[in-house]
Amino acid sequence: MKKLEGKIAMITGGAGGIGMGMATAFVKEGATVVIVDLNEEIGNQTIKKLQEYQSESMFIQANLAEHDKLADIVKRVIERYGKLDILVNNAHASRNMPFLETTQEDLDLSFNTGFYPTFYLMQAALPYLKETQGKIINFASGAGINGDANQASYAAAKEAIRALTRVVANEFGPFGINVNLIAPIAKSPGMLQWAEENPEYYQGMLSKIPLRRLGELENDIGRVAVFLASEDSDYITGQTIMVDGGSIKLR
């Protein structure tokens, strides 16, 4: 029996990077996956690959910054499949710059694509997740936990997501809903591009990772997401899971 057999999962930012890694791990474990992404071309390419494992998976093209339309995405999933078991809020866009140069526009980009979609999609999905005693996986970042320089807008939104996740874990734990966070360091396209542009800084970062490597999208990040989405994690909620090779050790 596969760990996610018969489950319906929705993953934002699922067309590429960490989102695609999780989606691939999910379908290999039997889940039907709905990927939600702004990029229609890449979304259509990714869903074809996922359908090789689970033919009922689908792609929804959407701009998550259009907050008034987020509830409709959840409704589309329910109309098609009749239920929702797993919600993964992965999508997030931001700009890196010094704190004194950070503008309202920068804050709006980060919160409108990261925090607010997480907030509104959880609100829309929770009534259905109560029916399935489902799982929510949100995304944190070492940038917020450590307060990394030049990442004010991103770090602020990620820490807001962490706080919100703990609140929802407390409020909805009595209904059997688990709500957790992953804070990854991963071999995403964005990370690889940054490493190429900043080789010395990248090598310095790598040297501080005890396991001396970046996480693989599917086998490292995706497998932890499978664990958090499955019954194996039924007694874990409100937690930040550091999938970062040991870089940050929470107490």
VEXFI-652898 format. One record per residue (C-alpha): residue number from 0; residue in one letter; y, z, x. Coordinates in steps of 0.25 Angstrom, whole numbers. Layout:
<sites>
+--------+------+-------+-------+-------+
| kolvex | loti |    py |    pz |    px |
+--------+------+-------+-------+-------+
|    NUM |    a |     Y |     Z |     X |
...
+--------+------+-------+-------+-------+
</sites>
This chain:
<sites>
+--------+------+-------+-------+-------+
| kolvex | loti |    py |    pz |    px |
+--------+------+-------+-------+-------+
|      0 |    m |     0 |     0 |     0 |
|      1 |    k |    13 |    -4 |     6 |
|      2 |    k |    24 |     7 |     6 |
|      3 |    l |    34 |     0 |    -3 |
|      4 |    e |    24 |    -8 |   -12 |
|      5 |    g |    30 |   -11 |   -26 |
|      6 |    k |    44 |    -5 |   -22 |
|      7 |    i |    57 |   -12 |   -25 |
|      8 |    a |    68 |   -11 |   -14 |
|      9 |    m |    82 |   -15 |   -13 |
|     10 |    i |    89 |   -17 |     1 |
|     11 |    t |   103 |   -20 |     3 |
|     12 |    g |   107 |   -28 |    16 |
|     13 |    g |    92 |   -32 |    15 |
|     14 |    a |    94 |   -47 |    20 |
|     15 |    g |    95 |   -43 |    35 |
|     16 |    g |    94 |   -33 |    46 |
|     17 |    i |    89 |   -19 |    42 |
|     18 |    g |    89 |   -23 |    27 |
|     19 |    m |    79 |   -34 |    30 |
|     20 |    g |    71 |   -26 |    39 |
|     21 |    m |    69 |   -15 |    28 |
|     22 |    a |    67 |   -26 |    17 |
|     23 |    t |    56 |   -32 |    26 |
|     24 |    a |    49 |   -19 |    28 |
|     25 |    f |    50 |   -16 |    13 |
|     26 |    v |    43 |   -29 |     8 |
|     27 |    k |    32 |   -27 |    19 |
|     28 |    e |    30 |   -14 |    12 |
|     29 |    g |    29 |   -20 |    -2 |
|     30 |    a |    43 |   -18 |    -7 |
|     31 |    t |    50 |   -28 |   -15 |
|     32 |    v |    64 |   -29 |    -9 |
|     33 |    v |    77 |   -33 |   -14 |
|     34 |    i |    87 |   -36 |    -3 |
|     35 |    v |   102 |   -36 |    -6 |
|     36 |    d |   111 |   -43 |     4 |
|     37 |    l |   124 |   -50 |     5 |
|     38 |    n |   119 |   -62 |    13 |
|     39 |    e |   112 |   -71 |     4 |
|     40 |    e |   106 |   -81 |    14 |
|     41 |    i |   100 |   -70 |    23 |
|     42 |    g |    95 |   -62 |    10 |
|     43 |    n |    88 |   -74 |     5 |
|     44 |    q |    81 |   -76 |    18 |
|     45 |    t |    77 |   -62 |    19 |
|     46 |    i |    71 |   -61 |     5 |
|     47 |    k |    62 |   -73 |     8 |
|     48 |    k |    56 |   -65 |    19 |
|     49 |    l |    55 |   -53 |    11 |
|     50 |    q |    48 |   -61 |     0 |
|     51 |    e |    37 |   -64 |     9 |
|     52 |    y |    32 |   -50 |     8 |
|     53 |    q |    37 |   -47 |    -6 |
|     54 |    s |    40 |   -59 |   -15 |
|     55 |    e |    48 |   -51 |   -25 |
|     56 |    s |    59 |   -46 |   -16 |
|     57 |    m |    73 |   -52 |   -18 |
|     58 |    f |    87 |   -54 |   -12 |
|     59 |    i |   100 |   -50 |   -19 |
|     60 |    q |   113 |   -55 |   -13 |
|     61 |    a |   124 |   -45 |   -15 |
|     62 |    n |   137 |   -40 |    -9 |
|     63 |    l |   135 |   -25 |    -9 |
|     64 |    a |   150 |   -23 |    -7 |
|     65 |    e |   151 |   -27 |   -22 |
|     66 |    h |   147 |   -13 |   -27 |
|     67 |    d |   149 |   -16 |   -42 |
|     68 |    k |   137 |   -26 |   -41 |
|     69 |    l |   127 |   -16 |   -33 |
|     70 |    a |   121 |   -11 |   -46 |
|     71 |    d |   117 |   -25 |   -50 |
|     72 |    i |   109 |   -27 |   -38 |
|     73 |    v |   100 |   -15 |   -42 |
|     74 |    k |    99 |   -20 |   -56 |
|     75 |    r |    94 |   -33 |   -51 |
|     76 |    v |    83 |   -26 |   -43 |
|     77 |    i |    79 |   -18 |   -55 |
|     78 |    e |    80 |   -30 |   -64 |
|     79 |    r |    70 |   -38 |   -55 |
|     80 |    y |    61 |   -27 |   -51 |
|     81 |    g |    62 |   -16 |   -61 |
|     82 |    k |    64 |    -5 |   -51 |
|     83 |    l |    70 |    -1 |   -37 |
|     84 |    d |    62 |     8 |   -28 |
|     85 |    i |    71 |     7 |   -15 |
|     86 |    l |    85 |     5 |   -12 |
|     87 |    v |    90 |     2 |     3 |
|     88 |    n |   105 |     2 |     5 |
|     89 |    n |   105 |    -5 |    19 |
|     90 |    a |   117 |   -15 |    18 |
|     91 |    h |   130 |   -11 |    25 |
|     92 |    a |   142 |   -19 |    32 |
|     93 |    s |   152 |   -13 |    41 |
|     94 |    r |   162 |   -16 |    53 |
|     95 |    n |   162 |    -8 |    66 |
|     96 |    m |   175 |    -4 |    71 |
|     97 |    p |   183 |     9 |    77 |
|     98 |    f |   187 |    19 |    67 |
|     99 |    l |   202 |    17 |    68 |
|    100 |    e |   200 |     2 |    65 |
|    101 |    t |   191 |     4 |    53 |
|    102 |    t |   197 |    -1 |    40 |
|    103 |    q |   196 |     1 |    25 |
|    104 |    e |   189 |   -13 |    25 |
|    105 |    d |   179 |    -8 |    35 |
|    106 |    l |   176 |     4 |    27 |
|    107 |    d |   175 |    -4 |    14 |
|    108 |    l |   165 |   -14 |    21 |
|    109 |    s |   156 |    -2 |    25 |
|    110 |    f |   156 |     6 |    13 |
|    111 |    n |   156 |    -6 |     3 |
|    112 |    t |   143 |   -12 |     9 |
|    113 |    g |   136 |     1 |    14 |
|    114 |    f |   140 |    14 |     6 |
|    115 |    y |   144 |     8 |    -7 |
|    116 |    p |   132 |    -1 |    -9 |
|    117 |    t |   123 |    11 |    -5 |
|    118 |    f |   130 |    20 |   -16 |
|    119 |    y |   130 |    10 |   -27 |
|    120 |    l |   116 |     4 |   -25 |
|    121 |    m |   110 |    18 |   -25 |
|    122 |    q |   118 |    21 |   -38 |
|    123 |    a |   112 |     9 |   -44 |
|    124 |    a |    98 |    10 |   -39 |
|    125 |    l |    96 |    25 |   -41 |
|    126 |    p |    92 |    25 |   -56 |
|    127 |    y |    81 |    15 |   -52 |
|    128 |    l |    77 |    22 |   -40 |
|    129 |    k |    75 |    35 |   -49 |
|    130 |    e |    64 |    27 |   -56 |
|    131 |    t |    57 |    23 |   -44 |
|    132 |    q |    60 |    36 |   -36 |
|    133 |    g |    65 |    26 |   -26 |
|    134 |    k |    71 |    26 |   -12 |
|    135 |    i |    85 |    23 |    -6 |
|    136 |    i |    87 |    20 |     8 |
|    137 |    n |   101 |    19 |    13 |
|    138 |    f |   107 |    17 |    27 |
|    139 |    a |   114 |    26 |    37 |
|    140 |    s |   118 |    23 |    51 |
|    141 |    g |   119 |    30 |    64 |
|    142 |    a |   134 |    25 |    65 |
|    143 |    g |   137 |    35 |    54 |
|    144 |    i |   128 |    46 |    59 |
|    145 |    n |   134 |    45 |    73 |
|    146 |    g |   148 |    40 |    69 |
|    147 |    d |   147 |    28 |    78 |
|    148 |    a |   160 |    23 |    83 |
|    149 |    n |   166 |    10 |    76 |
|    150 |    q |   158 |    12 |    64 |
|    151 |    a |   166 |    20 |    55 |
|    152 |    s |   165 |    12 |    42 |
|    153 |    y |   150 |    10 |    44 |
|    154 |    a |   147 |    24 |    48 |
|    155 |    a |   155 |    30 |    36 |
|    156 |    a |   148 |    22 |    26 |
|    157 |    k |   134 |    25 |    32 |
|    158 |    e |   137 |    40 |    32 |
|    159 |    a |   142 |    39 |    17 |
|    160 |    i |   129 |    32 |    14 |
|    161 |    r |   121 |    44 |    21 |
|    162 |    a |   129 |    54 |    12 |
|    163 |    l |   126 |    46 |     0 |
|    164 |    t |   112 |    45 |     3 |
|    165 |    r |   110 |    60 |     4 |
|    166 |    v |   117 |    62 |    -9 |
|    167 |    v |   108 |    52 |   -16 |
|    168 |    a |    96 |    58 |   -10 |
|    169 |    n |    99 |    72 |   -15 |
|    170 |    e |   103 |    67 |   -29 |
|    171 |    f |    91 |    57 |   -31 |
|    172 |    g |    80 |    65 |   -24 |
|    173 |    p |    76 |    72 |   -36 |
|    174 |    f |    72 |    58 |   -42 |
|    175 |    g |    63 |    55 |   -31 |
|    176 |    i |    73 |    45 |   -24 |
|    177 |    n |    74 |    45 |    -9 |
|    178 |    v |    87 |    41 |    -2 |
|    179 |    n |    87 |    40 |    13 |
|    180 |    l |    95 |    33 |    24 |
|    181 |    i |    91 |    25 |    36 |
|    182 |    a |   100 |    25 |    48 |
|    183 |    p |    95 |    13 |    57 |
|    184 |    i |    97 |     7 |    71 |
|    185 |    a |    91 |    -7 |    69 |
|    186 |    k |    90 |   -21 |    75 |
|    187 |    s |    98 |   -27 |    64 |
|    188 |    p |   105 |   -40 |    67 |
|    189 |    g |   119 |   -33 |    67 |
|    190 |    m |   114 |   -23 |    77 |
|    191 |    l |   108 |   -34 |    86 |
|    192 |    q |   121 |   -42 |    85 |
|    193 |    w |   129 |   -29 |    89 |
|    194 |    a |   119 |   -27 |   101 |
|    195 |    e |   122 |   -41 |   106 |
|    196 |    e |   137 |   -39 |   105 |
|    197 |    n |   137 |   -25 |   111 |
|    198 |    p |   125 |   -25 |   121 |
|    199 |    e |   130 |   -13 |   129 |
|    200 |    y |   133 |    -4 |   117 |
|    201 |    y |   119 |    -8 |   111 |
|    202 |    q |   111 |    -4 |   123 |
|    203 |    g |   118 |     9 |   123 |
|    204 |    m |   115 |    11 |   108 |
|    205 |    l |   100 |     7 |   111 |
|    206 |    s |    99 |    17 |   122 |
|    207 |    k |   102 |    28 |   113 |
|    208 |    i |    91 |    24 |   103 |
|    209 |    p |    79 |    33 |   108 |
|    210 |    l |    69 |    21 |   104 |
|    211 |    r |    78 |    11 |   111 |
|    212 |    r |    78 |     0 |   101 |
|    213 |    l |    84 |    -4 |    88 |
|    214 |    g |    76 |    -2 |    75 |
|    215 |    e |    68 |   -14 |    69 |
|    216 |    l |    73 |   -19 |    56 |
|    217 |    e |    60 |   -19 |    49 |
|    218 |    n |    51 |   -11 |    57 |
|    219 |    d |    60 |     1 |    60 |
|    220 |    i |    71 |     1 |    49 |
|    221 |    g |    63 |    -5 |    38 |
|    222 |    r |    50 |     4 |    40 |
|    223 |    v |    59 |    16 |    39 |
|    224 |    a |    65 |    10 |    26 |
|    225 |    v |    51 |     8 |    21 |
|    226 |    f |    48 |    22 |    23 |
|    227 |    l |    60 |    27 |    16 |
|    228 |    a |    57 |    18 |     5 |
|    229 |    s |    43 |    22 |     3 |
|    230 |    e |    36 |    34 |    -2 |
|    231 |    d |    34 |    39 |    12 |
|    232 |    s |    48 |    44 |    12 |
|    233 |    d |    48 |    51 |    -2 |
|    234 |    y |    52 |    65 |     4 |
|    235 |    i |    64 |    59 |    12 |
|    236 |    t |    77 |    58 |     6 |
|    237 |    g |    92 |    59 |    10 |
|    238 |    q |    88 |    56 |    25 |
|    239 |    t |    94 |    47 |    36 |
|    240 |    i |    83 |    41 |    43 |
|    241 |    m |    87 |    37 |    57 |
|    242 |    v |    80 |    24 |    61 |
|    243 |    d |    87 |    22 |    74 |
|    244 |    g |    77 |    24 |    85 |
|    245 |    g |    82 |    39 |    86 |
|    246 |    s |    96 |    36 |    89 |
|    247 |    i |   101 |    47 |    79 |
|    248 |    k |    93 |    60 |    76 |
|    249 |    l |    98 |    66 |    64 |
|    250 |    r |    97 |    81 |    62 |
+--------+------+-------+-------+-------+
</sites>
